[in-house]
Amino acid sequence: MPKLKTRKAAAKRIWLTKRGKLKRFRIGTSHLMGHKSGKRKRQLRRPKSVAGVDQKVVRRLLPYGRF
């Protein structure tokens, strides 16, 4: 069976934890931060898990994972 290609755009944004969960960065952090509250900006710093309905699609994009 041939090797599978990793979708590099997805690999730069999503990664696997040691327990196999998919983590991603949050949106809304690149600009227009002045009017957002400090609490909101702090929460946006933390990564979030990929939604369950999207996991099958994302795992196909990252066949070998990224550690």
TIBA-209123 format. One record per residue (C-alpha): residue in three letters; x, y, z. Coordinates in Angstrom, 1 decimal, decimal comma. Example, Ala and Ser with C-alpha at 12.3 -4.5 7.8 and 13.67 -1.06 7.14 Angstrom:
<nodes>
[node 'ALA'; [12,3; -4,5; 7,8]]
[node 'SER'; [13,7; -1,1; 7,1]]
</nodes>
This chain:
<nodes>
[node 'MET'; [0,0; 0,0; 0,0]]
[node 'PRO'; [1,4; 3,4; -0,9]]
[node 'LYS'; [2,3; 6,0; 1,7]]
[node 'LEU'; [-0,5; 8,6; 2,4]]
[node 'LYS'; [0,2; 12,3; 2,1]]
[node 'THR'; [-0,4; 14,6; 5,1]]
[node 'ARG'; [-2,4; 17,8; 4,4]]
[node 'LYS'; [0,2; 20,3; 5,5]]
[node 'ALA'; [-2,3; 23,1; 6,0]]
[node 'ALA'; [-4,1; 21,0; 8,6]]
[node 'ALA'; [-0,9; 19,8; 10,1]]
[node 'LYS'; [0,1; 23,3; 10,9]]
[node 'ARG'; [-3,1; 24,0; 12,8]]
[node 'ILE'; [-4,1; 20,7; 14,5]]
[node 'TRP'; [-2,1; 18,2; 16,5]]
[node 'LEU'; [-2,6; 15,0; 18,4]]
[node 'THR'; [-2,1; 14,7; 22,2]]
[node 'LYS'; [-0,5; 11,7; 23,7]]
[node 'ARG'; [-3,9; 10,3; 24,5]]
[node 'GLY'; [-5,0; 10,6; 20,9]]
[node 'LYS'; [-7,2; 13,7; 21,2]]
[node 'LEU'; [-7,1; 16,3; 18,5]]
[node 'LYS'; [-6,3; 19,8; 19,6]]
[node 'ARG'; [-6,6; 23,1; 17,6]]
[node 'PHE'; [-5,9; 26,8; 17,9]]
[node 'ARG'; [-8,8; 29,1; 18,5]]
[node 'ILE'; [-10,0; 31,6; 16,0]]
[node 'GLY'; [-10,3; 35,4; 16,5]]
[node 'THR'; [-6,8; 36,1; 17,9]]
[node 'SER'; [-5,0; 37,7; 15,0]]
[node 'HIS'; [-6,3; 41,3; 15,0]]
[node 'LEU'; [-9,1; 43,6; 16,4]]
[node 'MET'; [-8,1; 42,7; 19,9]]
[node 'GLY'; [-8,7; 46,1; 21,4]]
[node 'HIS'; [-12,4; 45,8; 22,1]]
[node 'LYS'; [-12,2; 42,2; 23,4]]
[node 'SER'; [-12,2; 41,8; 27,1]]
[node 'GLY'; [-9,2; 40,5; 29,0]]
[node 'LYS'; [-11,1; 37,4; 30,0]]
[node 'ARG'; [-12,0; 36,6; 26,4]]
[node 'LYS'; [-8,4; 37,1; 25,3]]
[node 'ARG'; [-7,1; 34,8; 28,0]]
[node 'GLN'; [-9,5; 32,1; 27,0]]
[node 'LEU'; [-8,6; 32,4; 23,4]]
[node 'ARG'; [-5,0; 31,6; 24,2]]
[node 'ARG'; [-5,8; 28,1; 25,3]]
[node 'PRO'; [-6,2; 25,4; 22,7]]
[node 'LYS'; [-9,5; 23,6; 22,2]]
[node 'SER'; [-10,5; 20,1; 21,2]]
[node 'VAL'; [-11,7; 19,4; 17,7]]
[node 'ALA'; [-15,5; 18,7; 17,7]]
[node 'GLY'; [-16,6; 15,1; 17,7]]
[node 'VAL'; [-18,4; 15,4; 14,4]]
[node 'ASP'; [-15,2; 16,7; 12,7]]
[node 'GLN'; [-12,8; 14,1; 14,1]]
[node 'LYS'; [-13,2; 11,5; 11,3]]
[node 'VAL'; [-12,5; 14,1; 8,6]]
[node 'VAL'; [-9,5; 15,6; 10,4]]
[node 'ARG'; [-7,9; 12,2; 11,1]]
[node 'ARG'; [-8,1; 11,5; 7,4]]
[node 'LEU'; [-6,2; 14,8; 6,8]]
[node 'LEU'; [-3,5; 13,7; 9,3]]
[node 'PRO'; [-2,8; 10,0; 8,6]]
[node 'TYR'; [0,3; 9,9; 10,7]]
[node 'GLY'; [-0,4; 12,5; 13,3]]
[node 'ARG'; [1,8; 15,4; 14,4]]
[node 'PHE'; [3,7; 15,3; 17,7]]
</nodes>
